[in-house]
């Protein structure tokens, strides 16, 4: 079993990489989501996070973090905040290169997807008893 801190770092790194790849994919259909209605974009980001969280459970069903308290609750707060800052930085990087980033490349966008992703994994492990 890996050290819990190392597992947390691995999950954060994996989540960040996942969000960067998602940003690149999301950019392809973001034209449709360039709606003036932020609620539509927010719901799309939640759906993206839940979908990807479900896919990650299908491919890697083992819990990434030990299921002892308070780690899952802390992960539900810490991971979205870290990913939100990382995606904000990625958005700034894209703007400097002359590209227009999507809503995913913002703090709120990255944190929303990461929260939905993490919550989906926590529910999957709570329901399966892992």
ZISULQUI-V967094 format. One record per residue. OMEGA is omega in degrees with one decimal (NA if undefined). NEAR is the number of other ideal C-beta (glycine too) atoms within 12 Angstrom. D_CENTER is the distance of its C-alpha to the mean C-alpha in whole Angstrom. Layout:
BEGIN
omega: {OMEGA:OMEGA}
near: {NEAR:NEAR}
d_center: {D_CENTER:D_CENTER}
END
This chain:
BEGIN
omega: {-179.9:175.6:-178.1:179.1:177.8:177.3:178.8:178.1:177.5:-179.5:178.8:179.5:178.7:178.5:178.6:178.5:177.7:-178.8:178.0:178.3:177.8:179.2:-179.1:177.2:-178.3:179.5:-178.9:179.1:-178.7:179.2:178.3:-178.3:176.8:-179.2:175.1:-179.9:-177.7:-179.4:177.7:178.8:-179.6:179.1:177.7:178.7:176.0:179.2:177.8:-179.9:179.2:179.4:-178.6:175.0:177.6:177.8:-179.4:177.3:179.5:-178.7:179.7:-173.2:-178.9:177.5:179.1:177.8:174.8:-176.0:176.0:175.8:1.0:-175.2:-179.7:179.2:178.8:179.2:-179.3:177.7:-173.6:-175.4:178.0:179.4:-179.9:179.9:177.6:177.9:178.4:179.7:174.5:177.9:178.0:177.1:176.7:178.0:179.9:179.3:179.0:178.6:176.6:179.8:177.0:-179.0:176.6:178.1:177.5:-178.4:173.2:177.5:-177.3:179.5:179.5:-179.6:179.6:179.5:-179.0:178.4:-179.6:178.5:-178.0:179.3:177.8:178.4:179.0:177.6:179.7:-179.3:175.7:-178.6:-176.7:178.1:178.6:NA}
near: {11:15:11:21:16:15:24:24:20:20:38:31:19:29:39:30:21:37:46:29:20:39:36:21:18:37:25:14:17:26:11:13:25:18:16:9:12:17:14:17:27:24:19:29:39:28:22:36:36:27:22:33:35:22:19:30:27:15:14:20:17:20:28:35:35:23:23:14:12:14:24:29:17:23:37:29:20:26:43:34:24:30:44:31:25:33:41:27:23:33:30:17:17:22:16:12:12:8:17:16:30:36:36:44:36:31:27:26:39:41:36:35:47:46:34:37:41:43:29:28:40:32:20:28:26:17:14:15:9:19}
d_center: {24:22:22:20:19:18:16:14:14:13:10:9:11:9:6:7:9:7:6:9:11:9:10:14:14:13:16:18:18:17:21:21:18:20:21:23:22:18:18:18:15:13:14:13:9:9:11:9:6:9:11:8:8:12:13:11:14:16:16:16:17:18:16:14:16:19:19:22:21:20:17:15:15:15:12:11:12:11:8:7:10:10:7:8:11:11:9:13:15:14:15:18:19:19:21:23:24:25:22:20:16:15:13:10:11:12:11:11:9:6:6:7:4:2:6:7:5:7:10:10:11:13:15:16:17:19:21:21:23:21}
END
